[in-house]
Amino acid sequence: MPKYRVAVIGRTGKGNYGHGLDTVWLKCDKAEVVAVADENEAGRAAAAKRLGAKNAYADYRQMLEKEKPQIVSVADRWPDCHRDMVITCAEHGASIFLEKPAAQTLQQADEMVAACEKHHVKCAVAHQTAYSPRVKVVKDLIREGRIGDVMELRGHGKEDKRGGGEDMMVLGTHTFDLMRHLAGDAKWCFARVRHAGRKAVSGDVRRAGEDLGPIMGDHITATYGFGGITTGTYFTHVAKAGANTRYWLEIRGTKGVIHLGFGVLPPALLCEDPSGMFGKSKAAWQEITSAGVGKPEPLTTKELDNGNILIVNDLIEAIEKDRAPLDSLHDGRASLEMILAVYESHRLERAVELPLKNRKHPLTTM
């Protein structure tokens, strides 16, 4: 079978090539990289050499026109150009592997989804944890009732110097995506944003370093309602202690608790005790691996390439079977919607229903 023609779009100095969205194709035996686009000359030459691409372009539009790739990695980490790149790829009939966050605004994301649907192309988002074989086991445990009815999903950001709005946009997208994979779509959000110890106001709106769009706050608390009795909470602030140690998700049920980290083989623990108290539970905490509860892990992060190889293999299968990728652009948009619902709730000073009626960025209308 002929290999899929893959092109890569990166922007050296402006998001680069994301977290390995370029080199993953070298490990995919169903694909070959035929071209790369990067407006930065030095970065373009380096990428072409790194990927073994025969052709390199300063303009990704020219690359799409001439090379006619079947799949494109929109790899740059900054989302300011994601809308234009994804829509142009879709118009050229190319499916997409997209770095997160999907876009800056819901209006942009809506246009991206519409373009992919119009041109019948697939788009997978780089939420690597969603593809984790350990997460699959966690889903099975929840579905089988091992922790009873899910009452609460509790997540934190990394809470480093980016704590608050930037943390929520850069890393919160993984948290909200994982919440949805485990509990379904959020139905409402109530949130508060603080800055320097007080309620954040319009004058606190700022631009983030990765051109994420407007952000606000150094301390954010948010609550979400899912189906049934399930609620979710998210917390991020600029931590004086413990930064980078609380980036995990707790799933608390009526019969037990699961602690789950992020990544392709994240730390995962099960306690079949409704109190779920570390060191005091009657039930022991058991490790969850891709093989099951309390079983040795047969896989390594190296062979899974940080999860990217699972994503591109799934994307190719989605193309061949005409189905949605496991984590599609719809999922990327829904995660972004949970982020922007925080600002909309803060702006309106009340709980807001999801999907949001306001598709513009809430901070531009404060």
Secondary structure, 3 states (H helix, E strand, C coil): CCCEEEEEECECCCCECCCCCCHHHHHCCCEEEEEEECCCHHHHHHHHHHHCCCEEECCHHHHHHHHCCCEEEECCCCHHHHHHHHHHHHHCCCEEEECCCCCCCHHHHHHHHHHHHHCCCCEEECCHHHHCHHHHHHHHHHHCCCCCCEEEEEEECCCCCCCCHHHHHHCHHHHHHHHHHHHCCCCEEEEEEEECCEECCHHHCEECCCCCCEECCCEEEEEEECCCCCEEEEEEECCCCCCCCCCCEEEEECCCEEEECCCCCCCEEEECCCCCCCCCCCCCEEEEECCEECCCCCCCHHHHHHHHHHHHHHHHHHHHHCCCCCCEHHHHHHHHHHHHHHHHHHHHCCCEECCCCCCCCHHHCC
